């Protein structure tokens, strides 16, 4: 569908901005409680998985699997290769990262996602790209499986039982990760099966959306103010699980994390729409280059930290503030650069 859905663009900007803030705050010395609390910013990845499933299911699904993979190569893999290459050069010339050509090759060759040695190379944030690429690889199969379900399973097109099946698979994976003692392994705790329920939930919501709202518009949420207490309750539950349940809390807290984080995004979207238009415009703007921002923000962070050290400025919340502006500018600049880069390979595609 070509119609722009403002909330989706807003949510992408909201999610990536909170993730950027989270990664920056990880570098500052904070109290133990605040260190746990800032994890909220990192939960934006859960909303990204949901939005990815929603967007793919909402778009035309009549393309062949091969055409789908070609489009993903253009939109995701080629920009990723460019970001990896820039990170590799930063490793060689400025020693920003300990990783070298073998880590670059693991990322480009897409076997990074299976290697604990490489999955956190060049800053650690590229694990998300590994997970999302896994979803792209299985998406045609998920579509095929959903379409093969009996009509009675689809519950008026919402694919609710398909979602419950995916949730059962994810829960089984959570249990396996926990009982095998793999909770600290990024290969295990960030495998696509960990987040399958979120991605399929997005697909199910897209199916429901196409039936109930064929004009493809999400403007206002009824009783939107309820999203604030929901956000507070589930975010508190997420943090409580992390504080009280240890490794188990980190593995099993995805459900309250997604609900709480998404509820906050709905609340602030409505606040921006009704009372603070600049707030909405800002996150809509960020949403326009969210993927580019995600790819380069760690590199910008490393540059800024080196600059602070060179100037002899202590690292604190105040000295980190300019980093956010530089990260946004770098992400925005990377967007056209990425398009030129992909244009060299896909002319006429």
N, C-alpha and C positions, 0 to 999 in steps of 0.2 A: 504494500500500500504506500502511496506517495504522500498522503496527507501527513503533515507534521503533527506529532503528538507532544505537546509542550511538556507534560509531566515527565515523559521518558527522557527528553533532552535535559530537563532540570535535574532529574534523578542521577543521570550520568555525571553531570557537573558536581552535584552534591557529593556523590560517592567518591569521585577521584580527588576532590579537594580535601575531604576528610582523611583519605589515605595518605596524601602528601603531608598533611599536618601530623599524622600519626608517625610516619617514618622520621620526620624531623624531630618530634618530641622524644623519640626513642634515644636520641643522642644527648639529651639534656639530663642532668642529674635531678631526679625527682624522688619524692617520698614513695615508699612501697605501695601505698594506696593509690597514688596518682599513676604510678607505673601500670597498675592493673586497670585503672579507669580509662587511660588513653587507648586501651585496646578497642574501645568503641569505634575509634576512627578507622581502624583496620577492618572492621566488619563490613565496610563498604564493598568488599569483594563479594559478599553474599548477595547483595542487591545487584551487582554486576552480572552474576551468574543467572539470576532470575530474569534480568533485562535481556540478556543474550538469548535465552530460550524464548522469551516473549517476542523479541524482534525477528528471530529466524522463523518462528512459526507464523508470525503475522505477515511476513513477506510471501511472495509467490513460492509455492512448494512444488510446482510442476517441472522445475528444472531437473535435468539428470544429475546423478550424484557427481559425475565428472565435472560438469559445469559448476556445481556448487563448490567443489574442492578448488577449482581454478579461481573462483571469486574470493575464497578465503585466503588463498595464497597471495592474491593481490592486496587485499585489505588488511591482512594480519601478518602473514609470514614475511613478506618483503620489507615492510616497515620495521619489523622485529630484527631482521638481518641487518638493516641499516643501523639501528640502535646498538646492536651487539658489536658491529664494526667500529662505531665511534667509541664505545666502551673499551674495546680492545686497544685502540690507538691511545686512549687515555691511560691504559695500563702500561703500555710500552714507554710512552714519553713522559708521563707524570707520576707513574706508579700509584694511580688512584686505587687500583684493585690488585690483589695478588694473582688474579687469573691471567692466563695467557692463551695462546692459539688453540690448545687442546680444549679449553672451556668454550671458546668461540665456536669451534667445530662441533662440539656437543650440542650447542644451542641451534646452530644452523641446520645440523643434521637431525634435529628433533629427538635425539636419544638422551638429551639432558633430563627429560622427564622421568627417566628410568634409573638415573644415577644419583645417588646421594652426594657424590663428590662434586657434581656439576650443577645440580638443580638450583643452588643458591649462588651461582657465579655472578660476577659483575654487580654486586650489591644486594642480592637476595630476592629482589622483587620479581624477577623473571619467572619464578615458579608459577605465577598466575598465568603467564602466557602458555606455559606447558599444560596447565589444567584446561584452559579454554581451547587449546588446539585439540586436546583429547576429546572435548565435547564436539568440536567440528568434525572430527573423524567418525564419531558414532551417530551424529545427527541424522544422516539419511536412514540409518537403521532404525533409529527411534521413530522417525516419521513412518517408515514402513510398518513397524510393529504397532504403532497407534492406529494406523489405517486398517490393519488386519483385525483389530478388535471388533467383536460383534457390536451392532448398534446399541444393544441394551447396556453395554458397558460404558457408553459415552455420556450418558446422563445429559441429554439435551445439548450435546456438543461440547461440554466442558471437560471431557476426558478425565473425570474425577477418579475413576478406578485405575486409569493409567497412572495418575499421580500417586495413588496409594501404593501401586506396585513399585514405583520408583522410590518412594519413601521407605518401603520395606527393604529394598536393595541397599539403600544408604544406611539404614539402621543396622542391617547385617554387617555392612562394612565397618561401621563404628565399633561394633562389638568385636569384630575380628582384630581391628587395630588395637583396641584396648587390651584384649586378653593375650594377644601376641606380644604386648609390650612395645608396640611401634609408634606410640603417641608422639614421640619426639622426632620421628623420621619424616622429613618433608615428602619423600617419595610416597609414603603411605598416607600421612594425614592430609595431603593435598592432592591425592589422586582424584580423578573426576567422579569416582563412585561416592566419595565423601560428600559431594555437592550435587549429586544427580537429582535429588528430590527438588532442589531449588530450580535447576534448569528445566526440569519437566513441569514444575509448577508454573513457570513462565509460559511454557508451551500450552498448558491447560488454560491459563488465563487468557492467552491470545485467542484460543478457540472460542471461549466464552465471549470474549470481547467482540469478535467478528460477527457473532450471532446477535448479540444484544445491542451493538453500537456500530452498524455498518458504515457510518460516516467517518469512523476512525477519529473520534474526538474525545479527549479527556480534558475537561476544563475545570470542573468543580466536583468535589467529593461531598456527597450529602453527609451532614452531621460531622464535618471534617474535624471539629474541635475535639471529638472523642479520641482522635489519633494521639493527642498529647498524653493523656493518662495511660493509654496503651503503650506508648513509647517508653514512658517512665517505668512502668511496671515490668515490662519485658527486658528492658536494658538493665534494670536493677537485678532481675533474675539471672541474666547472663553474667553480670559481674559477681554475683553471689556464688554462682556455680564455679567460676574461675577461682575465687578466693577459698571456697570451702571444699571443693571436690578434687583439687589438684589436677592431675593428668586427665582424669575422667571428665572433669568439668570442661577442659579445653576441647575434648573430643565430642562431647554430647551437647554443647551449648549452642549449636548452630541454629536450632529452631527459635529460641528466644532472641538470639542475635539478629536473625533476619527480620522477625516481626517488629522488634524494637527499633531497629535501624530504619526499616521501611516506613514505620509509623512516623518517625521524626521527619523523614523526607516529605511525607504527605503534609504534615503540619506546617513545615516551613514553606512548602510550595504554595499552600493556601494563604499563609501570612504574606508572602511576597506578592501573590496575585491580588489580594484584597487591600493590603495596607502598605507594603513596601516594594513597589515595582523595581527599584534598583537592585534589591536582593534577588528577585526572580531573574532579572536581566543578566546579573553577574553569573549565576549558575547556569543559565541557558548558554551564555557565552562560553563558559568553561566546558560545558557538555559538547560543544561543537568541535573540540580538539582533545577530548578526554583521553583517548588512546595514546595520542602523541605525548601528552603530559605524563601519562603513566610510564611510558618508555624512557623518558629522559630525566625525570625528576630526581632520581638517586644520583645520577651523574652531576646534576646541578648542585645537589646537596654536598657532595664530596668537594666540588669546586669552592663552595662557600665556606666550608669548614677549613679548607686549606688557606683560604684568604684570611679568615679570622685568626688562624694560628700565625700566619706570616705578619699580620698587623699587631699581634700581641693582644688581641681582644678576647676576653674571657667568653666562654660559651654559656649563654643563658637564654631565657625566653625572649628578651628584648633584642639580643644580637641575632636571633634566628629570624626575626620578622622580615627583614629584607629578602631572605631566601625565598619566601613565598612569592614575592613579586617577580624575582628572577626566574623561578621555576615556571610560573605562568607565561612569562615572555618567551622562555626557551621552548615550552610546549607549543605555544602558538607559532613560533618560528619553525619548529620541526615539522609542522603540518604541511606547508607547501613544499618544503624540502623532501619530505617523504613522498608526496605526490609526483614530484619531478623524478625521484629515484625509481618509483614503480613504473613511471611512464616509459623509461628506457627499456623495460622488459615486456610491457603489455600493450604496445602500440597496436591499435586495431582490434584489441580484445573487447 
